[in-house]
Amino acid sequence: MPHAPPLGALLRQYAAGTALACDPVDQGLLNRGYRLRTTRGRYFLKHHFDPETAAPESIARQHRATQRLAALGVPVAPPLPVHDGRTVAVVGGHAYALHPWIEGRHRHGAQLTAEQCGRLGALLGVVHASLERVMPVEGGERAEKGAPTAGGARTGGCAEKPDAAHRPPDRDTGAAPPDASPVDAGAAPAATFALIDDLLARVRRHRPADSFDELARHRLLERRALLEQHRGRRPPHGGPVGWVHGDFHPFNLLYKGDAPAAIVDWDRLGVKPRAEEAVRAAAIFFVRPAGTLDLPKVRAYARAYRRTAGAAPSELAAAVHRVWWERLNDFWMLRWHYERGDTRADPQFPAASALVVWWTREYDAVCDAFVD
């Protein structure tokens, strides 16, 4: 097994028995996970490998959050303690955590009924409201003082439809890092244009050329034209923030039957715009293979989210605008492919790259689904 964990040394720190079988779980893009069976039961073993999320204080914060959420009845899988009470086992300079194995399966939005979509939105709303209760107040204020409403949203309604008028001067910022996290929701067009040019050059140099190169070139040229047309709709920085899961999508939610059994992978727990997480999650759960959103399901999800999170329609409208802009400037899948030679995200690219084109065309309908 590649990157086999040191099971003997690890299990000696837990009251978890002796290893009988250990198989990698290959759905994660950041850290490494293993399905572990021992003489005392079944577990999920996590190797906190990604340098961005493997800092001891970051892991400890994740663990405290899930323990507190579990006490409130939120479906999570808190880590098991080692003999001295800590929740992280360090072996050979690497950090590991052992969690109970949660039997369940992942479900995409297409597999959910309208009622279940509502339950999904309510669950995320409960997560945000509960994190606000259990996490430090200094990091979890609901809004920055004096923060502008992003995206020009009208109270209770949608931001006006993107157009090319009234283009402000660009504020240059660095391009987004090539990782799985989204780009800044206020990304500068100038940096994106430079990134597009660099990626086009990489596509041209790739040999032998293949169908992925052809699609990548098409989408890059298409995106450049869209960004030229809509660059005047760049949203301002700021907006309501709070503690969020940070990576809420189908592979991080387990279902048992029709009910959510556990929200997993809290590596990106942090203080960020809450409503943006709600919009970003919907764009993953409810995207269809052709790159459109199932708007009736989005509507059921968003109504339940707003109710349980206490989020105003104007907050969701602003978030829709910022996440739309984020998607317009986001190329992390292509950066992984051409800069890292990492193709794990390639299957997501066709639908994700088509979505922003459709979203731009159907901007008002998308916004209405989140605020109605």
C-alpha positions as CSV (number, residue, x, y, z in Angstrom):
1,M,0.0,0.0,0.0
2,P,1.5,3.4,-0.9
3,H,2.1,5.7,2.1
4,A,1.1,2.9,4.4
5,P,0.5,4.3,7.9
6,P,2.6,3.0,10.9
7,L,-0.3,1.0,12.3
8,G,1.6,-0.7,15.1
9,A,3.0,2.5,16.6
10,L,-0.3,4.2,16.1
11,L,-2.6,1.7,17.6
12,R,-0.4,1.3,20.7
13,Q,-1.5,4.9,21.5
14,Y,-5.2,3.9,21.4
15,A,-7.5,1.4,23.0
16,A,-8.4,0.2,19.6
17,G,-7.0,-3.3,19.4
18,T,-4.7,-4.8,16.7
19,A,-5.0,-4.1,13.0
20,L,-6.7,-6.7,10.8
21,A,-7.1,-4.8,7.6
22,C,-6.3,-1.2,6.4
23,D,-7.5,0.1,3.0
24,P,-7.0,3.6,1.5
25,V,-10.1,5.8,1.0
26,D,-9.3,7.5,-2.3
27,Q,-12.0,10.2,-2.5
28,G,-10.1,13.0,-0.7
29,L,-8.0,15.6,-2.6
30,L,-6.0,16.9,0.4
31,N,-5.3,14.5,3.3
32,R,-5.1,10.7,3.3
33,G,-7.7,8.5,4.8
34,Y,-7.9,4.7,5.5
35,R,-10.6,2.3,6.3
36,L,-9.2,0.4,9.3
37,R,-10.5,-2.8,10.8
38,T,-9.1,-4.0,14.1
39,T,-9.8,-6.7,16.7
40,R,-12.1,-4.1,18.5
41,G,-14.0,-2.6,15.6
42,R,-13.9,-0.5,12.5
43,Y,-12.4,3.0,12.3
44,F,-11.5,5.8,9.9
45,L,-7.8,6.7,10.2
46,K,-6.8,10.1,8.9
47,H,-3.3,11.2,8.0
48,H,-3.2,15.0,8.3
49,F,-0.8,15.3,5.4
50,D,-1.6,18.6,3.6
51,P,0.7,21.3,4.9
52,E,-2.0,24.0,4.7
53,T,-4.3,22.1,7.2
54,A,-1.9,19.9,9.2
55,A,-0.7,22.5,11.7
56,P,-1.3,21.1,15.3
57,E,-3.3,24.1,16.3
58,S,-5.5,23.7,13.2
59,I,-6.2,20.1,13.9
60,A,-6.9,20.7,17.6
61,R,-9.4,23.4,16.6
62,Q,-11.1,21.0,14.2
63,H,-11.4,18.4,16.9
64,R,-12.7,20.8,19.5
65,A,-15.3,22.0,17.0
66,T,-16.6,18.5,16.2
67,Q,-16.7,17.5,19.8
68,R,-18.8,20.5,20.7
69,L,-21.1,20.1,17.7
70,A,-21.6,16.5,18.6
71,A,-22.7,17.6,22.1
72,L,-25.4,19.7,20.4
73,G,-26.6,16.8,18.3
74,V,-25.1,17.8,15.0
75,P,-24.2,14.7,13.0
76,V,-20.4,14.6,13.1
77,A,-17.7,12.0,13.9
78,P,-15.4,13.4,16.6
79,P,-11.9,11.8,17.0
80,L,-11.1,9.2,19.6
81,P,-8.6,10.1,22.3
82,V,-5.2,8.5,22.7
83,H,-4.2,7.2,26.1
84,D,-3.2,10.6,27.4
85,G,-6.5,12.2,26.3
86,R,-5.2,14.1,23.3
87,T,-6.9,13.5,19.9
88,V,-3.8,13.6,17.7
89,A,-1.3,10.8,17.5
90,V,2.1,11.9,16.2
91,V,4.4,9.2,14.7
92,G,7.6,10.0,12.8
93,G,6.7,13.7,12.7
94,H,3.3,13.0,11.0
95,A,-0.1,13.7,12.6
96,Y,-2.9,11.1,12.6
97,A,-6.4,11.0,14.1
98,L,-8.6,8.0,14.6
99,H,-12.4,8.4,14.2
100,P,-15.3,5.9,14.5
101,W,-16.2,4.4,11.2
102,I,-19.6,5.8,10.0
103,E,-21.4,3.4,7.8
104,G,-23.1,5.4,5.0
105,R,-22.9,6.6,1.4
106,H,-22.4,9.8,-0.4
107,R,-25.4,11.3,-2.2
108,H,-25.3,14.0,-5.0
109,G,-28.2,16.4,-5.4
110,A,-29.6,14.4,-8.2
111,Q,-30.2,11.6,-5.7
112,L,-32.2,13.8,-3.3
113,T,-35.9,14.6,-3.3
114,A,-37.0,18.2,-2.9
115,E,-37.8,17.4,0.7
116,Q,-34.3,16.0,1.2
117,C,-32.8,19.1,-0.4
118,G,-34.6,21.1,2.2
119,R,-33.1,18.9,4.9
120,L,-29.7,19.5,3.4
121,G,-30.0,23.2,3.5
122,A,-31.4,23.1,7.0
123,L,-28.4,20.9,8.1
124,L,-25.9,23.5,6.8
125,G,-27.8,26.2,8.5
126,V,-27.7,24.3,11.8
127,V,-24.0,23.8,11.3
128,H,-23.4,27.6,10.9
129,A,-25.7,28.5,13.8
130,S,-24.1,25.9,16.0
131,L,-20.6,26.9,15.2
132,E,-21.5,30.4,16.2
133,R,-22.5,29.1,19.6
134,V,-19.5,26.9,20.3
135,M,-16.5,28.6,18.6
136,P,-14.6,31.7,19.9
137,V,-16.6,34.9,19.6
138,E,-13.5,36.9,18.5
139,G,-13.4,34.8,15.3
140,G,-17.0,34.3,14.8
141,E,-18.6,37.7,14.6
142,R,-21.5,37.7,12.2
143,A,-20.3,40.7,10.3
144,E,-17.4,43.0,9.9
145,K,-18.1,46.5,11.1
146,G,-18.8,48.8,8.3
147,A,-18.6,46.0,5.7
148,P,-20.3,46.8,2.5
149,T,-23.0,44.7,1.0
150,A,-21.3,42.6,-1.7
151,G,-22.4,42.5,-5.3
152,G,-24.8,45.5,-5.2
153,A,-27.6,43.4,-3.7
154,R,-30.9,45.1,-3.0
155,T,-32.4,44.3,0.4
156,G,-34.4,41.2,0.0
157,G,-33.6,40.9,-3.7
158,C,-30.9,40.1,-6.3
159,A,-28.0,42.0,-7.4
160,E,-28.6,43.6,-10.8
161,K,-27.7,41.4,-13.8
162,P,-24.1,41.6,-14.8
163,D,-23.2,44.0,-17.6
164,A,-20.1,45.6,-19.0
165,A,-20.9,49.2,-18.0
166,H,-19.2,51.4,-15.4
167,R,-15.9,49.4,-15.3
168,P,-13.8,50.6,-12.3
169,P,-10.0,50.5,-12.4
170,D,-8.5,47.1,-11.6
171,R,-6.9,46.4,-8.3
172,D,-4.2,43.9,-9.0
173,T,-3.8,41.0,-6.7
174,G,-1.8,37.8,-7.0
175,A,-3.3,34.8,-8.8
176,A,-4.9,32.2,-6.6
177,P,-2.7,29.3,-5.4
178,P,-3.0,26.0,-7.2
179,D,-5.0,24.2,-4.5
180,A,-8.5,23.0,-4.0
181,S,-9.6,26.2,-2.2
182,P,-11.5,28.7,-4.2
183,V,-10.0,32.0,-5.4
184,D,-10.7,35.2,-3.6
185,A,-14.4,36.1,-4.3
186,G,-13.1,39.6,-5.1
187,A,-10.4,38.5,-7.5
188,A,-8.9,41.1,-9.8
189,P,-9.5,40.7,-13.5
190,A,-5.9,41.7,-14.4
191,A,-4.5,38.8,-12.5
192,T,-7.0,36.4,-14.1
193,F,-6.1,37.6,-17.6
194,A,-2.5,36.9,-16.9
195,L,-3.3,33.4,-15.5
196,I,-5.4,32.7,-18.6
197,D,-2.5,33.6,-20.9
198,D,-0.2,31.4,-18.9
199,L,-2.6,28.4,-19.0
200,L,-3.2,28.8,-22.7
201,A,0.6,28.7,-23.3
202,R,0.8,25.5,-21.2
203,V,-2.1,24.0,-23.2
204,R,-0.2,24.7,-26.4
205,R,3.0,23.1,-25.2
206,H,1.3,20.0,-23.9
207,R,2.2,16.9,-26.0
208,P,0.6,14.8,-27.1
209,A,-2.4,17.0,-27.4
210,D,-5.6,15.4,-26.2
211,S,-9.3,16.1,-25.8
212,F,-8.8,17.6,-22.4
213,D,-6.4,20.1,-24.0
214,E,-9.1,21.0,-26.6
215,L,-11.7,21.6,-23.9
216,A,-9.3,23.5,-21.7
217,R,-8.4,25.9,-24.6
218,H,-12.1,26.4,-25.5
219,R,-13.1,27.2,-21.9
220,L,-10.1,29.5,-21.4
221,L,-10.9,31.6,-24.5
222,E,-14.5,31.6,-23.6
223,R,-13.8,32.7,-20.0
224,R,-11.5,35.5,-21.1
225,A,-14.3,36.9,-23.3
226,L,-16.8,36.6,-20.4
227,L,-14.5,38.3,-18.0
228,E,-13.9,41.2,-20.5
229,Q,-17.6,41.6,-20.8
230,H,-18.4,41.5,-17.1
231,R,-15.2,42.9,-15.4
232,G,-17.2,45.9,-14.2
233,R,-19.2,43.6,-11.8
234,R,-16.3,42.8,-9.5
235,P,-17.7,42.7,-6.0
236,P,-16.2,44.6,-3.1
237,H,-14.3,43.0,-0.2
238,G,-16.0,42.4,3.1
239,G,-19.3,41.0,4.1
240,P,-20.9,38.9,6.9
241,V,-18.6,36.3,8.2
242,G,-18.7,33.4,10.7
243,W,-17.4,30.0,11.4
244,V,-17.9,27.6,8.5
245,H,-17.1,24.0,7.6
246,G,-15.1,25.3,4.7
247,D,-15.5,22.3,2.3
248,F,-19.2,21.3,2.4
249,H,-19.9,19.0,-0.6
250,P,-21.2,15.5,-1.4
251,F,-18.0,13.6,-0.6
252,N,-17.9,15.2,2.9
253,L,-21.4,14.2,3.9
254,L,-22.4,10.6,4.6
255,Y,-26.0,9.4,4.4
256,K,-27.6,6.4,6.2
257,G,-30.8,5.7,4.4
258,D,-32.4,9.1,3.7
259,A,-30.9,10.9,6.6
260,P,-27.4,12.5,7.0
261,A,-25.3,10.4,9.2
262,A,-22.1,12.5,9.5
263,I,-20.4,15.6,8.2
264,V,-16.7,14.7,7.8
265,D,-13.4,16.4,6.8
266,W,-13.3,19.6,8.8
267,D,-9.8,20.5,7.5
268,R,-10.9,23.9,6.2
269,L,-12.9,25.0,9.2
270,G,-12.4,28.7,9.5
271,V,-14.0,32.2,9.7
272,K,-15.3,33.0,6.3
273,P,-18.5,34.4,4.7
274,R,-21.2,32.0,5.7
275,A,-23.7,32.6,2.9
276,E,-20.9,32.0,0.4
277,E,-20.4,28.5,1.7
278,A,-24.1,27.9,1.3
279,V,-24.0,29.1,-2.3
280,R,-20.8,27.3,-3.1
281,A,-22.1,24.0,-1.7
282,A,-25.3,24.3,-3.7
283,A,-23.2,24.8,-6.9
284,I,-21.6,21.5,-6.2
285,F,-24.5,19.4,-4.9
286,F,-27.0,20.6,-7.6
287,V,-24.8,20.9,-10.7
288,R,-26.0,18.7,-13.6
289,P,-23.5,17.0,-16.0
290,A,-24.2,19.6,-18.7
291,G,-23.2,22.4,-16.3
292,T,-26.6,23.7,-15.2
293,L,-28.1,23.9,-11.8
294,D,-31.3,22.2,-10.7
295,L,-33.0,25.4,-9.6
296,P,-36.1,23.9,-8.0
297,K,-33.8,21.9,-5.7
298,V,-31.6,24.9,-5.1
299,R,-34.8,26.9,-4.0
300,A,-35.8,24.2,-1.5
301,Y,-32.3,24.0,-0.1
302,A,-31.9,27.8,0.1
303,R,-35.2,28.4,1.9
304,A,-34.3,25.9,4.6
305,Y,-30.8,27.3,4.9
306,R,-32.0,30.8,5.4
307,R,-34.5,29.7,8.0
308,T,-32.1,27.7,10.1
309,A,-29.1,30.0,9.7
310,G,-31.1,33.2,10.3
311,A,-29.7,34.5,7.0
312,A,-31.5,37.3,5.2
313,P,-32.3,37.1,1.5
314,S,-30.0,40.1,0.8
315,E,-27.1,38.1,2.4
316,L,-27.7,35.2,0.0
317,A,-28.1,37.6,-3.0
318,A,-24.7,39.1,-2.2
319,A,-23.2,35.7,-1.8
320,V,-24.6,34.6,-5.2
321,H,-22.8,37.5,-6.8
322,R,-19.5,36.9,-5.1
323,V,-19.5,33.1,-5.8
324,W,-20.4,33.8,-9.4
325,W,-17.5,36.1,-9.7
326,E,-15.3,33.6,-7.9
327,R,-16.2,31.0,-10.5
328,L,-15.6,33.4,-13.3
329,N,-12.0,33.8,-12.1
330,D,-11.4,30.3,-10.9
331,F,-9.0,27.9,-12.7
332,W,-7.8,25.6,-9.9
333,M,-8.6,22.4,-11.8
334,L,-6.6,23.5,-14.8
335,R,-3.7,24.6,-12.5
336,W,-3.7,21.2,-10.9
337,H,-3.6,19.6,-14.4
338,Y,-1.0,21.7,-16.1
339,E,1.1,23.0,-13.2
340,R,1.2,20.0,-11.0
341,G,0.5,17.2,-13.4
342,D,-2.3,16.2,-11.0
343,T,-5.3,14.9,-12.9
344,R,-7.6,13.9,-10.0
345,A,-9.9,16.8,-10.5
346,D,-10.1,16.3,-14.3
347,P,-13.5,14.5,-14.2
348,Q,-15.1,17.6,-12.5
349,F,-13.8,20.1,-15.1
350,P,-16.4,19.7,-17.9
351,A,-19.5,20.4,-15.7
352,A,-17.7,23.0,-13.5
353,S,-16.4,24.9,-16.5
354,A,-19.7,24.9,-18.2
355,L,-21.5,26.0,-15.1
356,V,-20.1,29.5,-15.0
357,V,-21.2,30.2,-18.6
358,W,-24.7,29.0,-17.9
359,W,-24.7,30.9,-14.6
360,T,-23.8,34.1,-16.3
361,R,-26.6,33.7,-18.8
362,E,-29.1,32.7,-16.2
363,Y,-27.9,35.1,-13.5
364,D,-31.3,36.4,-12.4
365,A,-32.9,33.0,-12.3
366,V,-30.0,31.6,-10.1
367,C,-30.2,34.6,-7.8
368,D,-34.0,34.2,-7.5
369,A,-33.7,30.6,-6.5
370,F,-31.5,31.5,-3.5
371,V,-33.5,34.5,-2.3
372,D,-37.2,33.5,-3.0
